[in-house]
Every structure is written in C-alpha cells, then in structure tokens.
Amino acid sequence: MFDEVISNDFEVFIARPGEKFKDRMMEDADDGQARTEEVLVLCATHIGLIKRVPVGTVWEKGKKQKIMVLKAKVLLESFLNTVLED
C-alpha cells in the first residue's frame, strides 16, 4: 500500500544543463540566493521533489495540482565566472 502512495503522489525531477533557472523550482547550490536575471543551469547537484494532489471533486478524476516539496539544487553558468576570476 505504501508503494502505491509514493508512486502515485510524488514526482522526482532534475534540472537539465542549459535550462533557464526557475526560482520556484530550483535553488542555487552555490549561494542559495534567488536570481532575477535570466541565467542558465550548468548542472544539477540535488534532485527535486513534487507532490501531486487531487483538485476538486471525485467527478474531476485525473486532475491534479503540483506542490513543490523540495527544490532541485543547481550550479549556474555564472558559477564558472566566479571560479575563473579567483
């Protein structure tokens, strides 16, 4: 029974290299600060976790809302600039 809850309600995700940084889904592993400028992901360091919960009534079967449980941690391309400057 427990395996059914995990497989049906949770979704693991990972940020892909070259993808745009999304503050609502990702966290900068280098400093943890939110980014306002458009930056790209260099690589993922940790996976993220989303929980899917039913929305509405039983009659709206199949509709689910996604809730962020754990943001994926990433290194951004800007991280290379700080490493190369040092």
N, C-alpha and C positions, 0 to 999 in steps of 0.2 A: 504494500500500500504506500509506503513512504517513497519508493522509487517513482511511482506514478505522480506524486505531488511535485517532486523535483523536476522530472522530465516535462511535465505539462505547464508548470508555472514559472520556471526560471529559464533564462537565456543567457549564455555566456557570449561575450563579444570581445573583439580585439581591434584596436586601431591599426590601420594599414599605412605603411610608408607612403608619403606623398599626398595623403589625405589632408584636407583642411582641418585645423584644430577646432573642435566644438566644445566650448566651455561646459555645456550642460551634460556632456557625455565623457569628457576627458579631463585629466589633471596633469599639469606639467610636473614631471618627476624631479626636474632639476631644482625648481624653487617653489612650486605649488601656487604661483600667482596666476590669476586669470589674465588672459590675453585679449586685448581689444583689437589689435591689428590682425590682419589676415596672415597667419603663419601655417607652415606645413609640418606634418608629423615626420620625424626622422625614423623613429622605431618605437615599438611598444615595449614597456618594461613590466607591466602587470595587466592582467585581463580585467574586464569589467563584468558586471552582473546586472541584468534587468529582470524585474518580476512582472509577469503578465497577470492582470486581474480582470475578471469579467466586468462588463459595463452593462448597466440597465437591468432589464428583467430576463427571466428564463426564456422568453419568446424571442429575444435578440441573440440567440445562440451563435457562438463563434466570434462575437465582437469582444475585443479585449483592449484594455488600456495598459500601456507600458510605464512602469515606475522604475526610475534609476535607483538601484540598491547600492552599487559600488561603481564609481567612475574608473575607467581604464586609465592607467598612468602611462605617460608617453614622454619621450625626449623630442624636443622640437629642433628643426633645422637651425634655428638661432643658437642652439647649444654649441654647435660647431664653431660659430664665430667667437664665442667666449673662450673656448678651448684653444683655438688657434691664436688668439690675441695674447694669451698668457705665456 
